[in-house]
Amino acid sequence: MSNSFHYAFKVKDIESTRKFYVDILGCEEGRSTETWIDFDFFGNQLSAHIGDVSAQLDYCGKVDGISVPIPHFGCLLSEEQFRSVQHRLQIANIKFIVKPQTRYEGQSSQQSTMFILDLSGNPLEFKSFKDETKVFEK
């Protein structure tokens, strides 16, 4: 657990946030109150707080020729976890803002990636590197 991160972010309500992170993604719920809720997000602590989520997304990021929303958050998964999350999202009819795909194909940084919005409109990216040892390679 010493290498995990904590990320606090805004959501529109606790009910839809719990539905997305627990029921759809399969995250375990941690502590909560009427205004915030924590989740075990693949070994990392997410803390979702009720707030104003009306800000427009900015697709200013360009990665391998694809516009991606900045800011966004997500996690690195094993290939098996990636496929499982993809399947869960598809079953729940969650729209992909970047459909599951392989980027940097044939390069040492080859990875599977997909972007979605949670039910409060927060952009998330899920990735799986073909070779986990290449995550920070220059």
N, C-alpha and C positions, 0 to 999 in steps of 0.2 A: 504494500500500500504506500510505501514511502515515495514512489515515483508517479503517483497519480496527481491530477490537477483538480482544482476547485474553480467552478465558473458560476457566477451569479448573473441572471438575466431577467428581463421582464416578460410577463405573460398576461393575457387578458383575464383569465380566471383559473381557479384551482381545478374545477371539474374537468374542463377540456384538456388541461395540462396533464392531469392524472391519466385520463383516457389515452392520450397520445403516448406518453412515456412508459406507462405501466402496461396498459392493455394492448397497444399496437407494437411498441418496441420491445416490451418484455423486461424493462428495467425494474429493479426493486425500489419500492418507496421507502424513504427514510423518515426523518422527523417532518412535522408540518404544523402550521397554525392556520388561521383563517386567511392569512395574507401571503404565505410562502409555503413551499414544499420542496423537499430534497429528494434526489434520486441517485441510485448507483448506476451511473452511465458507463457501462463497460469498464468498471473499476475506478471511475472518476466520480467526484461529487458535483452534481448539478444542483443549484439552488435557484428555483424559479419563484420570482416575486411579482405579485400583481402590480401592474403599472401601465403607463400609456404606451401602447404598441402601435401607434398610428404613423410612425416614421416610414417614409417611402424607402424601398430597397434601392440600393445603388449597385448596378451591375458593372462596376468599373474595373473589376478584376479580369485579366485576360490570361488564361492558362491553356496552353496547347491549342490556341485559336478559338477558345470558347469563353464567352462572357460569364462570369460568376459573381454572385452577390458578395459585397464586402461591406460590413464584416459578416462572417459566418463562423460557426464552430462545428466540430464533429469529432470523429475519432478514427484511429487506425485499427482495422479489424483483420483477423485471419480470413482467408478465402472462404472458409466454411461459415464464419460469422457474417461476412459480407452477403453471401447468398441467402442466409437465413433472414437477415434484416431486409434484403430486397424482397423476398417472398412475403414477409409480414406486411411490408408497406403496400405491395401489390394487392394482397388480400383485403387490406383496409381501404383500398381505392385512394391512396394518397398519391397526388399528382407529383411527378418528378419534374423539377425545374431544369435539371440536367439528367437525362435518362442514364441508367447504368451503362457504362461503356469502359473500354480500355483506352488509356492514354499513354503516350510515349511508348507505343508498341515496339518491341524489339530492342529497346534501350534498357540500360541497367536500372532506370527509374520506372520501368513499366508498372502500371497500377490500374486497378479497377476503381472506378469512382462513380458516385451518384449524389445528387443534391435534391433536397426536398425542403418544404416549409412545414414546421410544426403547426398545430392548430391555432397558434397565436401569430403566425407569420414569421417566426424566426427561421432563418436559413441554416440548414445543417448539411454537412458533407460527410459521407462515409467513404473510406478508402481501404483498399487492400493492396499492398505491394506484392509483386511476384516474388521478390527477394527482400525480406524484411531487413536484411543487413544494409540495404542501399537507401534507406529512408533519408539519411542525412548526407549522403554522398554528394560531392560537388561535381 
